[in-house]
């Protein structure tokens, strides 16, 4: 068993870029959400990219409104980054992701000055088009698998997590309120004060969660953002890895057949 597992792990470790990108996006979410399944709306707005916050051209890619948003982008990123990294150097995979994401933000933000951008989808779009141009067969298979896994496994799981979290904090709020009344009836002032502090914190958490959910539902997914990311992904390959791209395309285009 070990003889099969160890080589597989060693091969996986070779995908440095995929691991790096997945980790910084995941750990950024954990840090900013403080372990909750959402990031407070104030933090999202502060780190989002817009015409009025051009300095966030990098940070915005690491911000995801909830575990639902994170799951979609993270699963897609891992799948297509693996394909790109298998064909190019690990540095190219990282560069392609940030090249597409950063230039999409700047160009889109300057044109649409009334919008804010969050999430890694522009960078992921760059990876998707890169993967398709370098290895269309594997990319097509990966795309089908991602749709299936997201639809029947990851998205339902993320939705369940959000619902469960909402129910849990509501129940916690109700329980603390009941305990406060009991403490007051018993004349335990100190306990009532401590419970009231906890109640205030839970109510704040409930308010933050509702605001984050409202923001998630209000945010519109503009397909043009993905289009921008794809275009810049193509530009990166033609500008910096044209020979490698041409070599790979010759291997699957009709003209490349012997």
C-alpha positions in Angstrom: 0.0 0.0 0.0 2.8 2.4 0.9 4.5 1.6 -2.4 1.5 3.1 -4.2 0.8 6.0 -1.8 4.3 7.4 -1.5 5.0 7.9 -5.2 1.6 9.5 -5.6 2.4 11.9 -2.8 5.8 12.7 -4.2 4.2 13.4 -7.6 1.5 15.7 -6.0 4.2 17.6 -4.1 5.8 18.5 -7.5 2.8 20.7 -8.3 4.2 23.6 -6.2 2.2 26.3 -7.9 -1.2 24.5 -7.5 -0.5 23.9 -3.8 0.7 27.4 -3.3 -2.3 29.1 -4.9 -4.8 26.8 -3.2 -3.2 27.4 0.2 -3.0 31.2 0.0 -6.6 31.4 -1.1 -7.8 29.0 1.5 -5.7 30.3 4.4 -6.7 33.9 3.5 -10.3 32.9 3.9 -9.7 31.1 7.2 -7.8 34.1 8.6 -10.2 36.8 7.4 -13.3 34.8 8.4 -11.8 33.9 11.8 -12.9 30.3 11.2 -16.5 31.2 10.3 -18.0 30.2 7.0 -18.1 33.8 5.8 -16.0 37.0 5.8 -17.6 40.1 7.4 -18.9 42.5 4.8 -16.8 45.4 6.2 -13.7 43.3 5.5 -14.9 42.4 2.0 -15.5 46.1 1.1 -12.2 47.2 2.6 -10.1 44.7 0.6 -12.2 44.6 -2.6 -11.0 46.2 -5.8 -12.7 49.1 -7.4 -11.9 52.4 -9.1 -11.6 54.0 -5.7 -9.4 51.3 -4.2 -6.9 50.5 -6.9 -4.3 49.4 -4.4 -6.3 46.2 -3.8 -5.4 44.8 -7.2 -3.9 41.8 -5.5 -5.8 41.4 -2.3 -9.2 41.2 -4.0 -8.2 37.9 -5.5 -7.9 36.4 -2.0 -11.3 37.6 -0.8 -14.4 35.3 -1.0 -17.7 36.3 0.5 -18.5 32.9 2.0 -17.5 29.2 2.0 -19.9 28.8 -1.0 -18.0 31.3 -3.1 -14.6 29.9 -1.9 -15.6 26.3 -2.8 -16.5 27.1 -6.4 -13.3 29.0 -7.1 -11.0 26.8 -5.1 -12.1 23.5 -6.8 -11.9 25.1 -10.2 -8.5 26.6 -9.5 -7.0 23.3 -8.3 -8.3 21.3 -11.3 -7.1 23.6 -14.0 -3.8 24.7 -12.3 -2.8 21.1 -12.2 -3.2 20.8 -16.0 -1.3 24.1 -16.6 1.5 23.2 -14.2 1.9 19.8 -15.9 2.6 21.6 -19.2 4.5 24.7 -18.0 6.9 25.6 -15.2 5.4 26.1 -11.8 6.4 29.8 -12.0 4.4 30.2 -15.2 1.3 28.8 -13.5 1.5 31.3 -10.7 2.4 34.1 -13.1 -0.5 33.3 -15.4 -3.0 33.3 -12.5 -1.9 36.7 -11.2 -1.3 38.2 -14.7 -4.9 37.4 -15.6 -6.4 38.4 -12.3 -4.5 41.7 -11.8 -4.9 43.0 -15.4 -8.6 42.0 -15.4 -9.1 44.1 -12.2 -7.3 47.1 -13.6 -8.9 47.1 -17.0 -12.4 46.2 -15.8 -12.3 48.5 -12.8 -11.3 51.5 -14.9 -14.2 50.9 -17.3 -16.8 50.0 -14.8 -16.1 52.5 -12.0 -19.3 51.8 -10.1 -18.5 48.1 -9.4 -16.3 46.2 -6.9 -14.5 43.0 -7.5 -13.7 40.1 -5.2 -12.6 36.5 -5.7 -10.2 34.5 -7.7 -12.4 33.9 -10.7 -10.5 36.1 -13.1 -7.3 34.4 -12.4 -9.0 31.0 -12.6 -10.4 32.0 -16.0 -6.9 32.6 -17.1 -5.9 29.2 -16.0 -8.9 27.6 -17.7 -8.1 29.0 -21.1 -4.4 28.2 -20.5 -5.3 24.6 -19.7 -7.6 24.4 -22.8 -4.9 25.7 -25.2 -2.2 23.5 -23.7 -4.2 20.3 -23.2 -7.8 20.5 -24.5 -8.6 16.8 -23.9 -7.7 16.8 -20.2 -9.4 20.2 -19.8 -12.6 19.0 -21.3 -12.7 16.0 -19.0 -11.7 18.2 -16.0 -14.5 20.6 -16.8 -17.1 17.8 -16.8 -15.8 16.4 -13.6 -15.9 19.8 -11.9 -19.5 20.5 -12.9 -20.6 17.1 -11.6 -18.6 17.4 -8.3 -19.7 21.0 -7.7 -23.3 20.3 -8.5 -23.7 17.1 -6.4 -20.9 17.3 -3.8 -19.2 20.6 -3.0 -22.0 23.1 -3.5 -24.6 21.1 -1.5 -22.0 20.6 1.2 -21.2 24.4 1.3 -24.9 25.3 1.4 -25.5 22.8 4.3 -22.6 24.3 6.2 -24.1 27.8 5.9 -27.6 26.6 6.9 -26.1 24.7 9.8 -24.1 27.7 11.0 -27.1 30.0 10.8 -29.3 27.6 12.8 -26.5 27.1 15.4 -26.0 30.8 16.2 -29.7 31.4 16.3 -30.1 28.6 18.8 -27.1 29.9 20.8 -28.8 33.3 20.9 -32.1 31.9 22.2 -30.3 29.8 24.8 -28.3 32.7 26.2 -31.5 34.9 26.3 -33.1 32.1 28.4 -30.1 31.9 30.7 -30.1 35.7 31.2 -33.7 35.5 32.4 -33.0 32.7 34.8 -29.9 34.6 36.2 -32.1 37.7 36.8 -34.8 35.6 38.5 -32.2 34.1 40.8 -30.7 37.5 41.5 -27.3 36.5 40.1 -26.2 39.9 38.7 -22.7 39.0 37.8 -23.8 36.0 35.8 -26.5 38.1 34.1 -23.9 40.8 33.1 -21.5 38.1 31.7 -24.3 36.4 29.8 -25.5 39.8 28.4 -22.0 40.4 27.0 -22.1 37.0 25.3 -25.6 37.7 24.0 -24.4 41.0 22.5 -21.5 39.2 20.8 -23.7 36.5 19.3 -26.2 39.1 18.0 -23.3 40.9 16.4 -22.3 37.7 14.8 -25.8 37.0 13.5 -26.0 40.5 12.1 -22.6 40.1 10.3 -23.7 36.7 8.9 -26.9 38.2 7.5 -25.1 41.1 6.0 -22.6 38.8 4.4 -25.4 36.6 3.0 -27.2 39.7 1.6 -23.9 40.8 0.0 -23.4 37.3 -1.5 -26.9 37.2 -3.0 -26.7 40.8 -4.2 -23.4 40.5 -6.0 -23.9 39.7 -9.7 -21.5 37.4 -11.5 -20.6 39.3 -14.6 -19.5 36.9 -17.4 -17.4 39.7 -18.8 -15.0 39.4 -15.9 -14.3 35.8 -16.8 -13.9 36.9 -20.4 -11.3 39.4 -19.4 -9.5 36.8 -17.4 -9.5 34.4 -20.4 -8.2 37.1 -22.8 -5.3 38.0 -20.5 -4.6 34.3 -20.0 -4.2 34.0 -23.8 -2.1 37.1 -23.9 0.3 35.7 -21.3 0.8 32.5 -23.2 1.4 34.2 -26.6 3.7 36.9 -25.0 5.8 34.7 -22.7 5.4 31.0 -23.7 4.6 31.1 -27.4 7.0 28.4 -28.4 5.7 26.0 -25.8 2.1 26.9 -26.8 2.8 26.3 -30.5 4.5 23.0 -29.7 1.5 21.7 -27.7 -1.0 23.0 -30.3 0.8 21.2 -33.1 0.4 17.9 -31.1 -3.4 18.0 -31.3 -4.3 20.2 -34.3 -4.9 18.3 -37.6 -1.9 20.0 -39.2 0.3 18.4 -36.6 -0.5 14.9 -37.5 1.9 12.8 -39.4 
